[in-house]
Amino acid sequence: MFQIFLKTSQISDNDWNMIYSQIIKIAGSFPLQLERLESYNGYSPELNKSHSDLIVDENTENEHISFWGDYMSYSAYYSINFYKNWNKQKEKIKDNTQIDDTKPIMWLDPKNFILSSYLPTTNGISFFYDYFDSYAAYRFLIFAIGILMENLLPGRAFAINIDYEYNDFVQSRKWLEQTLNQKFDDLIIFDKNLLIKYLAEHYETKTDLVGRLDLLYPKKYKKNITFAIENIGYKPALEYYTKVLASTSFGTFGFNDVLNPWVAATKDLEKTLELITNTKKYLISDKTNNRNINEAKKYDLKKILKNLLSEFILWTPEQRSFLEKFHTNKNELEGNKDDIFGTLMRIGGMRFDICPIYTTKENLFETFMYHSPKEGKEFLEIIEEWEIKNNNKYNEFVEEYNNIENKITNKKEFENFVEKEEQKDIEKIKLISKIDNYIKQYPKHEQFIVKQALIYNPAFMDIEKSVEDFIKTLLEIRNDNIENIKFLNSRSKNEIITIIKRYIKEKNYSINPKFESWINKIENKNILIFIYFCVALKIYDRTLAFARNYILTNDTYWNKIENDKSIIMQSDIP
């Protein structure tokens, strides 16, 4: 997810004119040939729409550049529009309610902190209606535009990245630098130390500073906690995450989503219990808050002890490393997110959540005793009961795993599975090798972007074969749809062309501006029937869809279609 925020009150018409002209320049230099989604007016009979013309309503008050995908990767998302007129652009972007012109754009009033919020907001106006979230290949241009805005509008533009790879931005910046022949800094979001410098003087307490950074990097608890402790201080980190933990419900997944990263970041059992006890104190500090008072009653160190034991805190690192053969919470802690499979396993209780630290029985008991001496006897009983119950658990796990592994390896199905997976790996290696060789024809600063596009759509490297395969597939489908052919044969040429136009308009196909005049000249009805199947067919395969796009947008193949006997003759069809 990616978002650009603008401090519109401090951006002039001249500023935006500069930005717009640079966007036009880099969009025209993008190596993947951008395409615009052209909506057809239902009252317009013509099809002469040029989807490669990115400038809409040129030299008018409504002039803007628009694109939604690219030709090479044949991937697309929603349309991105940049308006030439600054006032018009401001009308199109989403306005936020909290704006303080005296504060930097990355600032946010602590009163508006939503603890553990998912989508961050800032002291500015969000450029996209929602967060840009796409793996269409034109994202590299979007990233370059974000870098461009931050650099050319210092202090007035701020881009937030939630989960795209840092290298995507590095490569986008390198391409931008070569294209415009000037140096650009990385996005500020990738430099927390720089963010602290910008923000520190605008917050009264370091606790608020910890909170602001946490809300700029949502759900990345372990990284945020580690950075806060090391660069801002343990005490403000403790104060802030006390509030975060208090905002959850004791013992829930959300509670553990904060507590476990705190354990992983501090690697200290004492600091873990300090967070727990501080949170309980915080909850009961306001005697008028019934919700918090009731929540504090749930806080029971015996439950925390049982939870830590259930996460194998007494097992040695070597023993717990064996558990990683099964599904664990490691990806969640280290990667800051859990995949869908991990979430389902967690809900179903079929995941091993492993405590990030190891301690001895003695230290575990003494730490809990320090915080609640009266419960010492109960703490000891809980620990000893767990030890008895899990005395041979490790060996049982090892034996169970080995039994499963032996059963699987003896099955022919497993061998076939491994062979198929190995074949997939071989094919993937071959494809990457082919792409690496193909991209050598492009300038070095374009090669990364082109490579990502070709991984999406390898068919671009051999368009001729892709089109031939598509025609072969289409003819097979045509021959299996005799009733449709009978229906079309009963219609006049003009009626068939009308049907073809309707499909093109309804599905917003990209076409060559000459396409309409070409089909109007065709007299052979079989060719028109072939074109009908071409536009009417629902295609879910990217290679076939790309081949269709090539036929509709490139007149270089039309002559071959007119002379292809398998198309112009239908002797096999009654």
C-alpha positions as CSV (number, residue, x, y, z in Angstrom):
1,M,0.0,0.0,0.0
2,F,1.3,3.5,-1.0
3,Q,-0.1,6.9,-0.4
4,I,1.1,10.5,-1.2
5,F,0.1,13.3,1.1
6,L,0.3,17.0,-0.1
7,K,0.2,20.2,2.0
8,T,-2.0,21.9,-0.6
9,S,-2.0,25.3,1.2
10,Q,1.7,25.6,0.6
11,I,1.7,24.5,-3.0
12,S,1.4,27.2,-5.7
13,D,0.2,27.1,-9.3
14,N,3.8,27.4,-10.4
15,D,4.9,24.5,-8.1
16,W,2.2,22.3,-9.6
17,N,3.0,23.3,-13.2
18,M,6.6,22.1,-12.5
19,I,5.4,18.8,-11.1
20,Y,2.9,18.2,-13.9
21,S,5.4,18.9,-16.6
22,Q,7.8,16.4,-15.0
23,I,5.1,13.8,-14.7
24,I,4.4,14.2,-18.4
25,K,8.1,13.8,-19.2
26,I,8.7,10.6,-17.1
27,A,5.3,9.0,-18.1
28,G,6.4,9.4,-21.7
29,S,9.8,7.9,-20.9
30,F,8.4,4.9,-19.0
31,P,9.8,1.8,-20.7
32,L,6.5,-0.3,-20.6
33,Q,4.3,1.9,-22.8
34,L,1.5,3.1,-20.6
35,E,-2.1,2.7,-21.6
36,R,-5.2,4.7,-20.8
37,L,-8.6,3.1,-20.1
38,E,-11.0,4.8,-22.6
39,S,-14.7,4.7,-21.8
40,Y,-16.9,4.7,-24.8
41,N,-19.8,7.1,-25.0
42,G,-22.9,5.0,-25.6
43,Y,-24.2,7.5,-28.1
44,S,-21.0,7.6,-30.2
45,P,-20.9,5.0,-33.0
46,E,-17.1,5.4,-33.7
47,L,-14.5,3.1,-32.3
48,N,-11.5,5.3,-33.1
49,K,-10.1,5.5,-29.6
50,S,-6.4,5.7,-29.1
51,H,-5.6,4.2,-25.7
52,S,-1.9,5.1,-26.0
53,D,-2.7,8.8,-26.0
54,L,-2.3,9.6,-22.3
55,I,-3.2,13.3,-22.5
56,V,-7.0,13.9,-22.2
57,D,-8.7,17.2,-23.1
58,E,-5.4,18.8,-24.1
59,N,-5.2,22.6,-23.9
60,T,-8.5,22.8,-22.0
61,E,-9.3,23.6,-18.3
62,N,-9.8,19.8,-17.9
63,E,-6.5,18.7,-19.3
64,H,-5.0,15.7,-17.5
65,I,-2.8,12.7,-18.0
66,S,-4.4,9.4,-17.4
67,F,-3.1,5.8,-17.3
68,W,-4.3,2.5,-15.8
69,G,-1.8,-0.1,-17.0
70,D,0.9,-0.9,-19.6
71,Y,1.3,-2.8,-22.8
72,M,4.3,-5.0,-22.0
73,S,3.3,-6.6,-18.7
74,Y,-0.4,-6.5,-19.7
75,S,-1.3,-5.7,-16.1
76,A,-3.6,-2.9,-14.9
77,Y,-5.3,-1.4,-11.9
78,Y,-7.5,1.7,-11.5
79,S,-6.9,4.8,-13.5
80,I,-4.3,7.3,-12.2
81,N,-5.1,10.9,-13.2
82,F,-2.9,14.0,-12.8
83,Y,-4.6,17.3,-13.7
84,K,-2.7,20.2,-15.2
85,N,-4.8,22.8,-13.4
86,W,-3.9,22.9,-9.7
87,N,-7.4,24.0,-8.6
88,K,-8.9,21.1,-10.6
89,Q,-6.4,18.7,-9.1
90,K,-7.2,19.8,-5.5
91,E,-10.9,19.2,-6.3
92,K,-10.1,15.6,-7.3
93,I,-8.1,14.6,-4.2
94,K,-9.4,13.6,-0.9
95,D,-9.4,16.3,1.8
96,N,-8.6,15.4,5.5
97,T,-10.2,17.3,8.4
98,Q,-7.2,17.8,10.6
99,I,-4.7,20.2,9.1
100,D,-2.3,22.5,11.0
101,D,-0.2,24.7,8.8
102,T,2.3,25.4,11.6
103,K,3.3,21.7,11.8
104,P,5.2,19.5,9.3
105,I,3.3,17.4,6.9
106,M,4.2,14.1,8.7
107,W,2.9,15.4,12.0
108,L,-0.4,14.3,13.6
109,D,-2.1,15.7,16.7
110,P,-1.7,13.1,19.6
111,K,-5.4,13.7,20.4
112,N,-6.1,12.0,17.1
113,F,-3.9,9.0,17.6
114,I,-5.8,5.8,17.0
115,L,-3.7,3.2,18.7
116,S,-2.6,0.4,16.4
117,S,-4.5,1.9,13.5
118,Y,-4.1,0.2,10.2
119,L,-3.9,3.0,7.7
120,P,-1.8,6.0,8.7
121,T,-2.9,9.6,8.2
122,T,-0.9,12.8,8.2
123,N,-1.1,16.6,8.4
124,G,-1.9,16.9,4.7
125,I,-4.3,15.8,2.0
126,S,-4.2,12.3,0.7
127,F,-3.5,12.3,-3.1
128,F,-5.2,9.0,-3.9
129,Y,-8.8,8.5,-2.9
130,D,-7.6,5.4,-1.0
131,Y,-4.2,3.8,-0.6
132,F,-2.7,2.8,-3.9
133,D,-2.5,-1.0,-3.7
134,S,-1.5,-2.8,-6.8
135,Y,1.1,-5.1,-8.3
136,A,0.5,-3.9,-11.8
137,A,3.8,-3.0,-13.3
138,Y,3.0,0.7,-13.6
139,R,3.5,0.9,-9.9
140,F,7.1,1.7,-10.5
141,L,6.1,5.0,-12.2
142,I,3.8,5.8,-9.2
143,F,6.7,5.3,-6.9
144,A,8.9,7.5,-9.1
145,I,6.2,10.2,-9.0
146,G,6.1,10.0,-5.1
147,I,9.9,10.4,-5.0
148,L,9.6,13.3,-7.5
149,M,7.0,15.1,-5.4
150,E,8.9,14.7,-2.1
151,N,12.1,16.0,-3.6
152,L,10.6,18.9,-5.6
153,L,8.1,19.9,-2.9
154,P,10.2,19.6,0.2
155,G,8.1,19.7,3.4
156,R,5.0,19.8,1.3
157,A,4.8,16.3,0.0
158,F,5.1,13.1,2.0
159,A,4.8,9.5,0.7
160,I,3.9,6.5,2.9
161,N,4.8,2.9,2.0
162,I,3.2,0.2,4.1
163,D,4.3,-3.1,2.6
164,Y,5.9,-2.7,-0.9
165,E,9.6,-3.8,-1.1
166,Y,12.2,-1.1,-0.5
167,N,14.1,-2.3,-3.6
168,D,11.1,-1.4,-5.7
169,F,11.6,2.3,-4.6
170,V,15.4,2.1,-5.0
171,Q,15.0,0.9,-8.6
172,S,12.3,3.5,-9.3
173,R,14.6,6.2,-8.0
174,K,17.5,5.1,-10.1
175,W,15.3,5.1,-13.2
176,L,14.0,8.5,-12.3
177,E,17.5,9.9,-11.9
178,Q,18.6,8.6,-15.3
179,T,15.5,9.8,-17.0
180,L,15.6,13.4,-15.6
181,N,19.4,13.5,-15.3
182,Q,19.4,14.6,-11.6
183,K,19.8,13.1,-8.2
184,F,16.9,12.4,-5.8
185,D,16.8,11.4,-2.2
186,D,15.0,8.3,-1.0
187,L,11.5,8.7,0.5
188,I,11.6,9.9,4.1
189,I,9.5,7.0,5.2
190,F,12.5,4.7,4.8
191,D,14.6,6.8,7.2
192,K,13.1,6.8,10.8
193,N,16.1,8.8,12.2
194,L,15.4,11.5,9.7
195,L,11.7,11.5,10.6
196,I,12.6,11.9,14.3
197,K,14.6,15.0,13.5
198,Y,11.6,16.5,11.6
199,L,9.1,15.6,14.3
200,A,10.9,15.8,17.7
201,E,10.6,19.5,18.2
202,H,6.8,19.4,17.4
203,Y,5.9,16.9,20.2
204,E,5.9,17.8,23.9
205,T,6.9,14.3,25.0
206,K,9.0,11.5,23.6
207,T,6.1,9.2,24.3
208,D,4.1,11.0,21.6
209,L,7.1,10.7,19.3
210,V,7.1,6.9,19.8
211,G,3.4,6.9,19.1
212,R,3.7,8.9,15.9
213,L,6.3,6.6,14.5
214,D,4.2,3.6,15.4
215,L,1.2,5.0,13.5
216,L,3.4,5.7,10.4
217,Y,4.5,2.0,10.3
218,P,1.3,0.2,11.2
219,K,1.3,-3.4,12.5
220,K,5.1,-3.5,12.5
221,Y,5.2,-3.9,16.2
222,K,8.6,-5.6,16.7
223,K,10.5,-3.2,14.5
224,N,8.7,-0.2,15.9
225,I,9.4,-1.2,19.5
226,T,13.0,-2.1,18.9
227,F,13.6,1.2,17.1
228,A,11.8,3.2,19.8
229,I,13.8,1.6,22.7
230,E,17.1,2.0,20.9
231,N,16.6,5.5,19.5
232,I,14.0,7.3,21.7
233,G,14.3,5.6,25.0
234,Y,12.9,2.6,27.0
235,K,10.7,4.7,29.3
236,P,8.7,6.5,26.5
237,A,8.4,3.2,24.6
238,L,7.0,1.6,27.8
239,E,4.6,4.4,28.3
240,Y,3.2,4.4,24.8
241,Y,2.9,0.6,24.5
242,T,1.2,0.5,27.9
243,K,-1.6,2.5,26.2
244,V,-1.6,0.3,23.2
245,L,-1.9,-2.9,25.2
246,A,-4.6,-1.3,27.4
247,S,-6.6,-0.6,24.2
248,T,-6.8,-4.3,23.5
249,S,-8.7,-6.9,25.5
250,F,-6.7,-9.1,27.8
251,G,-5.9,-12.5,26.5
252,T,-7.1,-12.0,23.0
253,F,-5.2,-12.3,19.7
254,G,-4.9,-8.5,19.6
255,F,-3.4,-8.5,23.1
256,N,-0.8,-11.1,22.1
257,D,-0.1,-9.2,18.8
258,V,1.4,-6.4,21.0
259,L,2.8,-8.5,23.9
260,N,4.7,-11.0,21.9
261,P,6.6,-8.4,19.8
262,W,7.4,-6.5,23.0
263,V,8.9,-9.8,24.4
264,A,10.8,-10.2,21.1
265,A,12.1,-6.7,21.0
266,T,13.1,-6.4,24.7
267,K,14.2,-10.1,25.1
268,D,13.7,-9.5,28.8
269,L,11.1,-11.3,31.0
270,E,11.3,-8.6,33.6
271,K,10.4,-5.9,31.1
272,T,7.5,-8.1,29.9
273,L,6.0,-8.2,33.3
274,E,6.7,-4.5,33.7
275,L,4.5,-3.8,30.7
276,I,1.8,-6.0,32.0
277,T,1.7,-4.4,35.5
278,N,2.0,-0.9,34.0
279,T,-1.0,-1.6,31.8
280,K,-3.1,-2.8,34.7
281,K,-2.2,0.4,36.7
282,Y,-3.1,2.5,33.6
283,L,-6.5,0.9,33.3
284,I,-7.5,1.5,36.9
285,S,-6.0,5.1,37.0
286,D,-9.3,6.6,35.8
287,K,-11.9,5.5,38.4
288,T,-14.7,6.8,36.1
289,N,-13.8,4.6,33.2
290,N,-15.9,1.4,33.8
291,R,-14.7,-0.3,30.7
292,N,-11.0,0.0,31.8
293,I,-11.9,-0.9,35.4
294,N,-13.6,-4.1,34.2
295,E,-10.8,-4.9,31.8
296,A,-8.2,-4.5,34.6
297,K,-9.9,-7.2,36.6
298,K,-9.0,-9.7,33.9
299,Y,-5.3,-9.1,34.4
300,D,-4.0,-12.2,36.2
301,L,-0.3,-13.0,36.2
302,K,-1.1,-16.7,36.5
303,K,-2.7,-16.5,33.1
304,I,0.4,-14.7,31.7
305,L,2.6,-17.4,33.2
306,K,0.5,-20.2,31.6
307,N,0.6,-18.4,28.3
308,L,4.4,-18.1,28.4
309,L,4.7,-21.8,29.3
310,S,2.4,-22.8,26.5
311,E,4.7,-20.9,24.2
312,F,7.6,-23.1,25.4
313,I,9.6,-20.4,27.2
314,L,11.4,-23.2,29.2
315,W,12.4,-25.1,26.2
316,T,16.0,-24.5,25.0
317,P,16.5,-22.6,21.7
318,E,17.6,-25.8,20.1
319,Q,14.4,-27.6,21.2
320,R,12.2,-24.7,20.0
321,S,14.0,-24.5,16.7
322,F,12.7,-28.0,15.9
323,L,9.1,-26.6,16.3
324,E,9.8,-24.4,13.3
325,K,9.3,-27.5,11.1
326,F,5.6,-26.9,11.9
327,H,3.7,-23.7,11.4
328,T,4.7,-21.1,14.0
329,N,4.3,-17.3,14.7
330,K,7.8,-16.6,13.4
331,N,6.6,-15.0,10.2
332,E,4.2,-12.8,12.1
333,L,7.0,-11.6,14.5
334,E,9.8,-11.2,12.0
335,G,7.7,-10.2,8.9
336,N,5.2,-8.1,10.8
337,K,2.3,-9.9,9.2
338,D,0.7,-13.3,9.1
339,D,-0.4,-14.9,5.9
340,I,-4.0,-16.2,5.4
341,F,-2.9,-19.8,6.1
342,G,-1.2,-18.7,9.3
343,T,-4.2,-16.9,10.5
344,L,-6.5,-19.9,9.8
345,M,-4.0,-22.2,11.6
346,R,-3.9,-19.8,14.5
347,I,-7.7,-19.5,14.8
348,G,-8.0,-23.3,14.6
349,G,-5.3,-23.8,17.3
350,M,-3.0,-25.6,15.0
351,R,-0.1,-23.3,15.2
352,F,2.9,-23.3,17.5
353,D,3.3,-19.8,19.0
354,I,6.9,-19.8,20.2
355,C,8.0,-17.3,22.9
356,P,10.8,-15.2,21.5
357,I,12.9,-15.6,24.6
358,Y,14.3,-18.6,26.6
359,T,14.6,-18.6,30.4
360,T,15.2,-21.1,33.2
361,K,12.7,-22.4,35.6
362,E,14.3,-20.6,38.5
363,N,14.4,-17.2,36.7
364,L,10.8,-17.6,35.5
365,F,9.6,-18.2,39.1
366,E,11.7,-15.4,40.6
367,T,10.5,-12.8,38.1
368,F,6.9,-13.6,38.7
369,M,7.5,-13.7,42.5
370,Y,9.0,-10.2,42.4
371,H,5.8,-8.8,40.9
372,S,3.4,-10.8,43.1
373,P,5.0,-12.5,46.1
374,K,1.6,-13.6,47.5
375,E,1.0,-15.8,44.5
376,G,4.4,-17.6,44.7
377,K,3.1,-20.9,45.7
378,E,0.6,-20.9,42.8
379,F,3.3,-19.8,40.4
380,L,5.4,-22.7,41.4
381,E,2.6,-25.2,41.1
382,I,1.7,-23.9,37.6
383,I,5.4,-24.3,36.5
384,E,5.8,-27.8,38.0
385,E,2.4,-29.0,36.6
386,W,3.5,-27.8,33.1
387,E,6.9,-29.6,33.5
388,I,5.2,-32.9,34.4
389,K,2.7,-32.6,31.5
390,N,5.4,-31.7,29.0
391,N,8.3,-33.8,30.3
392,N,8.4,-36.0,27.3
393,K,6.6,-33.7,24.9
394,Y,9.7,-32.8,22.8
395,N,10.5,-36.5,22.1
396,E,6.9,-37.1,21.2
397,F,7.0,-34.2,18.7
398,V,10.2,-35.6,17.1
399,E,8.8,-39.1,16.9
400,E,5.5,-37.8,15.4
401,Y,7.3,-35.7,12.8
402,N,9.6,-38.6,11.8
403,N,6.6,-41.0,11.5
404,I,4.8,-38.6,9.3
405,E,7.9,-37.9,7.2
406,N,8.5,-41.7,6.8
407,K,4.9,-42.3,5.7
408,I,5.0,-39.5,3.2
409,T,8.3,-40.4,1.6
410,N,7.1,-44.0,1.1
411,K,4.2,-42.8,-1.1
412,K,4.5,-42.6,-4.8
413,E,2.2,-39.5,-4.8
414,F,4.8,-37.7,-2.8
415,E,7.6,-38.6,-5.2
416,N,5.4,-37.4,-8.1
417,F,4.7,-34.2,-6.2
418,V,8.4,-33.5,-5.6
419,E,9.2,-34.2,-9.2
420,K,6.5,-31.8,-10.4
421,E,7.7,-29.1,-8.0
422,E,11.3,-29.6,-9.2
423,Q,10.1,-29.3,-12.8
424,K,8.4,-26.0,-11.9
425,D,11.6,-24.7,-10.4
426,I,13.5,-25.7,-13.5
427,E,11.0,-24.0,-15.8
428,K,11.1,-20.9,-13.5
429,I,14.9,-20.8,-13.7
430,K,14.8,-21.2,-17.5
431,L,12.2,-18.3,-17.8
432,I,14.3,-16.0,-15.6
433,S,17.4,-16.8,-17.7
434,K,15.5,-16.1,-20.9
435,I,14.3,-12.8,-19.4
436,D,17.7,-11.8,-18.2
437,N,19.1,-12.3,-21.7
438,Y,16.1,-10.4,-23.3
439,I,16.5,-7.3,-21.2
440,K,20.1,-6.7,-22.3
441,Q,18.7,-4.8,-25.2
442,Y,17.3,-2.1,-22.8
443,P,19.3,0.6,-21.0
444,K,20.6,-0.6,-17.7
445,H,18.4,1.8,-15.6
446,E,15.3,0.3,-17.3
447,Q,16.2,-3.4,-17.0
448,F,14.8,-4.0,-13.5
449,I,11.4,-2.5,-14.5
450,V,11.3,-4.4,-17.8
451,K,12.2,-7.6,-16.0
452,Q,9.3,-7.3,-13.6
453,A,6.9,-6.7,-16.5
454,L,8.2,-9.8,-18.4
455,I,7.8,-12.0,-15.3
456,Y,4.1,-11.0,-15.5
457,N,3.8,-11.5,-19.2
458,P,6.6,-13.6,-20.8
459,A,4.5,-13.7,-24.0
460,F,5.8,-10.3,-24.9
461,M,9.2,-11.9,-25.7
462,D,7.6,-14.0,-28.4
463,I,4.5,-12.2,-29.6
464,E,4.3,-14.1,-32.9
465,K,4.0,-17.5,-31.2
466,S,1.5,-16.1,-28.6
467,V,-0.8,-14.8,-31.4
468,E,-0.6,-18.0,-33.3
469,D,-1.4,-20.0,-30.2
470,F,-4.3,-17.7,-29.5
471,I,-5.7,-18.1,-33.1
472,K,-5.4,-21.9,-32.8
473,T,-7.3,-21.8,-29.5
474,L,-9.9,-19.4,-30.9
475,L,-10.5,-21.6,-33.9
476,E,-11.0,-24.7,-31.7
477,I,-13.6,-22.7,-29.6
478,R,-15.3,-21.5,-32.8
479,N,-15.6,-24.9,-34.2
480,D,-17.3,-26.1,-30.9
481,N,-19.9,-23.3,-31.1
482,I,-21.8,-24.3,-34.2
483,E,-25.1,-22.7,-33.0
484,N,-23.4,-19.3,-32.6
485,I,-21.9,-19.6,-36.1
486,K,-25.3,-20.5,-37.5
487,F,-26.8,-17.5,-35.8
488,L,-24.0,-15.1,-37.1
489,N,-24.3,-16.6,-40.6
490,S,-27.9,-15.7,-40.7
491,R,-27.0,-12.0,-40.0
492,S,-25.8,-9.4,-42.5
493,K,-22.3,-8.1,-42.5
494,N,-23.4,-4.8,-40.9
495,E,-25.3,-6.6,-38.2
496,I,-22.2,-8.7,-37.2
497,I,-20.0,-5.5,-37.2
498,T,-22.6,-3.8,-34.9
499,I,-22.3,-6.8,-32.5
500,I,-18.5,-6.6,-32.6
501,K,-18.6,-2.9,-31.8
502,R,-21.0,-3.4,-28.9
503,Y,-18.6,-5.9,-27.3
504,I,-15.6,-3.6,-27.8
505,K,-17.5,-0.7,-26.1
506,E,-18.9,-2.8,-23.3
507,K,-15.6,-4.3,-22.4
508,N,-13.5,-1.2,-23.1
509,Y,-11.0,-3.0,-25.3
510,S,-7.9,-1.2,-26.4
511,I,-8.0,-1.1,-30.3
512,N,-6.1,0.4,-33.1
513,P,-7.7,3.6,-34.4
514,K,-7.7,2.0,-37.9
515,F,-9.5,-1.1,-36.6
516,E,-13.0,0.1,-37.4
517,S,-12.2,1.1,-41.0
518,W,-10.5,-2.3,-41.5
519,I,-13.5,-4.4,-40.4
520,N,-15.8,-2.2,-42.5
521,K,-13.9,-3.2,-45.6
522,I,-13.9,-7.0,-44.9
523,E,-16.3,-8.9,-47.1
524,N,-15.6,-12.4,-46.0
525,K,-18.1,-13.1,-43.2
526,N,-15.9,-15.9,-41.8
527,I,-13.3,-13.3,-40.8
528,L,-15.9,-11.2,-39.1
529,I,-17.1,-14.3,-37.3
530,F,-13.5,-14.9,-36.2
531,I,-13.3,-11.3,-34.9
532,Y,-16.6,-11.8,-33.1
533,F,-15.2,-14.8,-31.2
534,C,-12.1,-12.8,-30.5
535,V,-13.9,-10.0,-28.7
536,A,-16.7,-12.0,-27.2
537,L,-14.6,-14.7,-25.6
538,K,-14.1,-14.5,-21.8
539,I,-10.4,-15.0,-21.2
540,Y,-8.7,-15.5,-17.9
541,D,-5.3,-16.5,-19.1
542,R,-2.9,-13.5,-19.4
543,T,-1.0,-14.8,-22.4
544,L,-4.2,-15.4,-24.4
545,A,-5.6,-12.0,-23.3
546,F,-2.4,-10.3,-24.4
547,A,-2.5,-12.0,-27.8
548,R,-6.1,-10.8,-28.3
549,N,-4.9,-7.3,-27.3
550,Y,-2.2,-7.5,-29.9
551,I,-4.6,-8.4,-32.7
552,L,-6.9,-5.5,-31.8
553,T,-4.2,-2.9,-31.4
554,N,-1.7,-3.8,-34.1
555,D,-2.5,-3.7,-37.8
556,T,0.6,-5.7,-38.6
557,Y,-1.3,-8.9,-38.2
558,W,-4.5,-8.1,-39.9
559,N,-3.2,-9.0,-43.4
560,K,-2.2,-12.5,-42.1
561,I,-5.7,-12.9,-40.7
562,E,-7.2,-12.1,-44.1
563,N,-5.1,-14.7,-45.7
564,D,-5.2,-17.4,-43.1
565,K,-7.1,-20.3,-44.7
566,S,-8.1,-21.8,-41.3
567,I,-10.0,-18.5,-40.6
568,I,-11.4,-17.6,-44.0
569,M,-12.7,-21.1,-44.7
570,Q,-15.2,-23.1,-42.6
571,S,-15.6,-26.3,-44.5
572,D,-15.6,-28.2,-41.3
573,I,-18.6,-26.4,-40.0
574,P,-22.1,-27.2,-41.4
